[in-house]
Amino acid sequence: MPLYFAYGSNMDAAAMRERCPNARMLGRARLARHRFVLMPSGYASITRDPGSEVHGVLFDLALSDIPPLDRYEAVDEGLYVKAVQPVLREGGAPCQALIYIGTEQGEGAATPAYIDGVIAAAREVGLPPAYVAMLERLRTMPGGRVGGRAR
């Protein structure tokens, strides 16, 4: 069963149960050398940044969960592409995980409902307070940009 690293709206366990009923949440994880960004469409993505890391949730997916997840992430429409990246599980154990990466160039701002859902999920799973604070700053920052690094 493939592992999947969620860093945006899919961190919400209830929403993932609806989209991917066979997925099993394994716990927190982080993606090193990347930064959380908002695309011009307002959806979450990641970008390379050697001094940052993205926090999220690791799921164990059934193969039958991948097509609905691809549809949700609009892979066929080109909004996201899939990649396999090394992530660190809580406790530091590395693993390879499927990650959806946005294709839009530039950074934008999220709708309040979208970013509030991401923030609520981040709190629910217990992401680091400094990381949650960074997400909260995205709610009010023009262009969705955050000065400084997410740790």
N, C-alpha and C positions, 0 to 999 in steps of 0.2 A: 504494500500500500504506500503510495507516495506521501511525503510530508509536504505541507504547505505553510508558508509564513505569511500571515495576515498582519498588515500594519495600518489599515484604514477602517472602513466601515465593516469589513468582515471580522474584525476583532469582537464584534457583538455576537455572543454565543447563540442567542435566540434567533437572530437573523441568519446565522450560518446553519442552524438546524432546519430552517425553512428552505434555504438554498441547497444545502448538501446534507440530507438527513442521515447519511451514514458516517459523516465526519466525526472524529473524536478529538476534543481539545486536549493537548498534551501539556500545555503550560506556556509560560513566558519564554521569549527568545529575543535575540537581537542580531541585527545585521551590521557588521562593522564596516567602516569606511564608506558610509552612505549617509545621506541627509533626507529627512522627510520634506517634501515640497507639495504645493498645490499647483496643479496644472491650470492653464487658462480657463478650462471648463469648470474648474472648482473642485475636481476630484483629486484624491491623494495619489502621489507617486513618490519615487525615490530618485536621487541623483548621486553620483559619485562625489564623495567629499572625504579625503583621508583623515580629517580630524573629527569626524562625527560618527554617530551610530543611530540606527533606527530601531526602536523597540516595538515589539508586537507579540503575536501569539502563534504558536506552532500547532498545527492540526495534522492528524493522520487522516488522509482521505481514502475513501473507497474509489476504485477506478470509475464507478458509476457517478461519482460526485463531480468529476472533472468537466463533463459537457455542460451541466447547469452553471458551474462556476465560470466557464469560458463565456457563456451567454451573458451572465451578470456583468462580467468585466468587459463585454463588447469586443472580444478578441476578433471576431469576424468583421466588425466594422472598423477595426484598426485603432481603437482607443487604448488598448493595452496589448502588450506582447508578453509571452511567458519566457521565463529564464529559470535556470537552476543555479542557485548560489549557496555558498556555505553560510550557515547561520550558527550562532552559539545558543544552545539551550540554556535555560536557567541552571546555574551551577558550572557553566563553562564548556560542556561537552559539545564539540562541533558536529554538524550533520549537514547534508545537502537537502535543500528544500526548494520547492516550486515557489516562484515569486512572480506576481504580475507587475509589470513596469509600464507606466504611462508613456505614450508616444508623443504627446504634445510638447512643443518647444516653448520655453519661457515659463514664467510663474504667474499664477493668478490668485484669486481669493475664493474661498468656499462660501456657500450659502450658510447662514447661521444654523439651519436644521442639520445640514451634513456635518459640519465641524462639531456641533454639539453632540451628535451621535458618536463621532469618533472619540471625543473627550470622555463621554459617559462610559464607553467601552473600555477606554484606557484606564479609567479609575476602577471600573468593575474588576478588571483582571489584575490590578495592582501594579501598573507600570510605575517606574520611579517618579516621585513628585516633581523633580526638575523637568522631566520629559513632559509630564502632563501640563506643567506650567507653560512650556514652550508651545504645546498645542493650543492652550488657552489664549496665548498672545496672537495666534493666527486668526482668532475670532475678530480681532479689532485692527489688525495691521493691514494697511492698503497693499494690495498686490500679494498678500499671503506670505510676505517675506518676514523672516525673523532675523534680527541682528544677533550674532553670536552663534555658538555651536550648541547642538543638543547633546546632552550627556546623559 
